[in-house]
Amino acid sequence: NGTEVSVGSSGINAEYGEEEDVEMSEEGMLVLTKIGRETSLRYAIQLITCANLVCRKRNGTEVSVDDIKRVYSLFLDETRSSQYLKEYQQEFMFNEIKEERAMEIS
């Protein structure tokens, strides 16, 4: 009843127990394989779960590339998350604390 997932040379190989039955298109598996290689296997597995929820929400029977794209845009991997934080660090609340301290010192 467990899940065994690995990224092999041919792609993500997944065997799901009855509790985690996910039907996925061949193209979807290829996209997830690429994501798993470029980010992490853990992130790819999380996308599978979320994409399956998106598929069910639209009453689909098979996770498609569009489902994967949707969740990929909603959930950041570690690298994209770090990049986002660096890009927008001036707009976060902790930056205001530094500015207030600088004003107090002046």
Number of C-alpha atoms within 10 A of each C-alpha: 9 10 13 10 15 16 17 10 9 8 16 22 13 14 15 14 12 10 9 13 12 19 15 17 13 13 12 21 20 15 18 25 23 16 19 20 15 12 15 15 18 13 17 25 18 14 23 21 17 20 26 24 17 19 21 14 9 9 9 14 13 17 25 21 18 13 22 24 15 14 19 19 8 10 14 14 15 12 10 12 12 11 12 12 12 10 10 9 12 11 10 10 9 10 11 12 11 11 10 10 10 10 9 8 6 5
